[in-house]
Amino acid sequence: MKKIMLGIAFVAVLCLAASVSRAQDAANGEKTFKAKCAACHGADAAGKAAIKSPSIKGKTADEIQKVISTSPKHASLKSLTADQVKELAAYLATLK
């Protein structure tokens, strides 16, 4: 019985740690978004029709990386690390 309770406690701690980590990723991603993306994609990431900038809400890290690596408009973002792109995606996933 003690082993079962210990196992449950261990899983709960892992879940809590993962949750805290995702929150930190999203917080870091928000900083990157505000510094690098908001000017063109809007404060809410919904895009700006006037400059033909699309919504980027909910974009995955893979989608973001593909655009950064292939679009001349995003040349200044090539310096973002893989972790920063993942954090940015974590933040964009929080937007509705």
Protein Blocks (a to p, Z undefined) as FASTA:
>chain_A
ZZmmmmmmmmmmmmmmmmmmmmmmmmmmmmmmmmmmmmmnojnlnopfklopacfehiaf
klmmmmmmmmmklmmmmmpcfklmmmmmmmmmmpZZ
